[in-house]
């Protein structure tokens, strides 16, 4: 069964056709990577799925129900984490989530249970400072907890790891892996390493069209190359790694933060 189905969806802003007849399905319980460069139309597609933007044509089904622009009933099935979540900065995480639970009409006992469970899952159960003082990574984790509060069948995450350091990216990806199977996830990004790490299926959006949609395992077989992934529990000095690799004749092709690509080897260093 598909949790989300998008059929021949189009959207233009004036003469600019942003989405040009895209179709894809997201099976129940999978993590679906929606890949594209900035400006490719990922956020526009997600806003149409949420009923926040009208489509020009096409159809969107969430849990078999048709999405309509405006106060669509399908949003009762959806949790949403925008790329830059906003909060009441004067509140603390527990009271903020309790407020969200009250708005979602959870009874008091269920609200308290979900808040405690989710704060523990995202690593914020012992944090009692005001949200306004949170780092970007802490805000993303709190946003994830808020999006999961009503136990949605579909979680939509718009660039959840963008602008995070490697440690922050790993924390968000680990949360998504923990809910895999229980919640269907649509995860938009332009960071290919994150997609490879957690996604079951991927769709690539380019110039308003889906140019590739495939299971991740099939994609790996089709484009298989020699690779190795190094993951560390503690902080690692990348300069030392580069020195050792250089001593062994492995010149880096690309270095970005803690991600190192060396010829046919992809080394991902996660702090």
Beta strands, then each sheet from edge to edge (+ up, - down):
strand 1: 2-13
strand 2: 16-27
strand 3: 31-35
strand 4: 57-62
strand 5: 65-66
strand 6: 78-81
strand 7: 154-158
strand 8: 184-189
strand 9: 201-206
strand 10: 209-215
strand 11: 230-231
strand 12: 254-256
strand 13: 259-262
strand 14: 265-270
sheet 1: 2+ 1- 4+ 5-
sheet 2: 6+ 7+ 8+ 3+ 9+ 10-
sheet 3: 11+ 14+ 13- 12+
end
